[in-house]
Amino acid sequence: MAAWWRRRLVLSVAAAFFALAAAVAAYYVADATAAGSPIVDEVSDLRFWIVGALVVGPPLGLLGWRARRDDTWLGLVAMVVAPLGFAAESAIYLDGFEWLSPLERAVRVAIIGTALAVVAVLVGRKLTGPVRAVG
């Protein structure tokens, strides 16, 4: 979300917070709906994670803004934060969570593999330079 607003830092930061807050709210609404419980039961958890979005969203917005504006090594670091975060979060669940089903484990491994492949492509593109159009 933040990268879409690449010209305006303030909009990138705000977009990251609001996108993360919307994802948190959607998660809790879906969770309450699936459990057949009223959303009111989830309000305290929802507030906690919305505050978390307020803390984490702006730095992620800054990274997204930087990633799209910058073709330097710092821009590359900004671009790989999200996929490495996805890989790390999935890897945590593979160690010590015996309750995960084989399907959940396979999905976690697929997330890790895909995230690392994205990082490899981004680094490879940085090392080989920009692709020039023929003609």
C-alpha positions as CSV (number, residue, x, y, z in Angstrom):
1,M,0.0,0.0,0.0
2,A,2.7,2.4,0.9
3,A,4.6,1.9,-2.3
4,W,1.5,3.1,-4.3
5,W,1.9,6.5,-2.8
6,R,5.5,6.8,-3.7
7,R,5.6,10.5,-4.2
8,R,4.1,11.5,-0.8
9,L,5.8,10.2,2.3
10,V,2.9,11.2,4.6
11,L,0.4,9.3,2.4
12,S,2.7,6.2,2.3
13,V,2.8,6.2,6.1
14,A,-0.9,6.7,6.4
15,A,-1.7,4.1,3.8
16,A,0.4,1.5,5.6
17,F,-1.3,2.1,8.9
18,F,-4.8,2.1,7.4
19,A,-4.1,-1.0,5.3
20,L,-2.8,-2.9,8.4
21,A,-5.6,-1.7,10.6
22,A,-8.2,-2.8,8.0
23,A,-6.5,-6.2,7.8
24,V,-6.7,-6.5,11.5
25,A,-10.3,-5.5,11.6
26,A,-11.2,-7.9,8.8
27,Y,-9.4,-10.7,10.6
28,Y,-11.4,-10.2,13.8
29,V,-14.7,-9.8,12.0
30,A,-14.1,-13.0,10.0
31,D,-12.9,-14.8,13.2
32,A,-16.1,-13.8,15.1
33,T,-18.3,-14.7,12.2
34,A,-16.6,-18.1,11.8
35,A,-17.0,-18.8,15.5
36,G,-20.6,-17.6,15.6
37,S,-19.7,-15.2,18.4
38,P,-20.5,-11.4,18.6
39,I,-17.8,-9.1,17.5
40,V,-18.1,-7.3,20.9
41,D,-16.3,-10.3,22.4
42,E,-13.2,-9.5,20.2
43,V,-13.1,-5.7,20.9
44,S,-10.2,-5.8,23.5
45,D,-8.0,-7.9,21.2
46,L,-9.0,-5.8,18.2
47,R,-8.0,-2.6,20.1
48,F,-4.6,-4.1,21.1
49,W,-3.8,-5.0,17.5
50,I,-5.0,-1.7,16.1
51,V,-2.5,0.0,18.4
52,G,0.0,-2.5,17.1
53,A,-0.8,-1.3,13.6
54,L,-0.3,2.3,14.7
55,V,3.2,1.4,16.0
56,V,4.3,-0.9,13.1
57,G,2.4,0.7,10.2
58,P,4.3,3.9,9.9
59,P,7.8,2.3,9.8
60,L,6.5,-0.1,7.2
61,G,5.0,2.8,5.2
62,L,8.4,4.5,5.3
63,L,10.0,1.3,4.0
64,G,7.4,1.0,1.2
65,W,7.9,4.6,0.2
66,R,11.7,4.2,0.2
67,A,11.5,1.0,-1.8
68,R,9.7,2.5,-4.6
69,R,11.6,5.8,-4.7
70,D,15.1,4.4,-4.4
71,D,17.2,2.2,-6.7
72,T,20.0,2.1,-4.2
73,W,21.0,-0.7,-1.8
74,L,18.9,0.9,0.9
75,G,15.9,0.7,-1.5
76,L,16.7,-3.0,-1.9
77,V,16.8,-3.5,1.9
78,A,13.4,-1.8,2.1
79,M,12.0,-4.1,-0.6
80,V,13.1,-7.3,1.1
81,V,11.7,-6.5,4.6
82,A,8.2,-7.8,3.8
83,P,9.1,-11.1,2.2
84,L,11.7,-11.8,4.9
85,G,9.1,-11.0,7.5
86,F,6.7,-13.4,5.9
87,A,9.4,-16.1,5.8
88,A,10.4,-15.6,9.4
89,E,6.8,-15.6,10.7
90,S,6.1,-18.9,8.9
91,A,9.4,-20.4,10.1
92,I,8.5,-19.8,13.7
93,Y,5.4,-22.0,13.4
94,L,7.5,-24.9,11.9
95,D,9.5,-25.3,15.1
96,G,7.6,-26.5,18.2
97,F,4.0,-26.3,17.0
98,E,3.1,-30.0,16.8
99,W,-0.6,-29.2,16.4
100,L,-0.1,-27.9,12.9
101,S,-1.7,-30.2,10.3
102,P,0.4,-31.5,7.5
103,L,-1.4,-29.1,5.1
104,E,-0.6,-26.1,7.4
105,R,3.0,-27.2,7.5
106,A,3.1,-27.5,3.7
107,V,1.6,-24.0,3.3
108,R,4.2,-22.6,5.8
109,V,7.0,-24.2,3.8
110,A,5.5,-22.8,0.5
111,I,5.4,-19.3,2.0
112,I,9.0,-19.6,3.1
113,G,10.1,-20.8,-0.3
114,T,8.1,-18.2,-2.2
115,A,9.3,-15.4,0.0
116,L,13.0,-16.5,-0.3
117,A,12.5,-16.8,-4.1
118,V,11.2,-13.2,-4.2
119,V,14.2,-12.0,-2.2
120,A,16.5,-13.9,-4.6
121,V,14.9,-12.3,-7.6
122,L,15.1,-8.8,-6.1
123,V,18.8,-9.2,-5.1
124,G,19.5,-10.8,-8.5
125,R,17.9,-7.8,-10.3
126,K,20.0,-5.4,-8.2
127,L,23.2,-7.3,-8.9
128,T,22.7,-7.5,-12.7
129,G,21.4,-4.0,-13.1
130,P,18.3,-2.7,-14.9
131,V,16.9,-4.5,-17.9
132,R,17.1,-2.3,-21.0
133,A,14.4,-2.4,-23.6
134,V,15.6,-3.6,-27.1
135,G,15.1,-1.1,-29.9
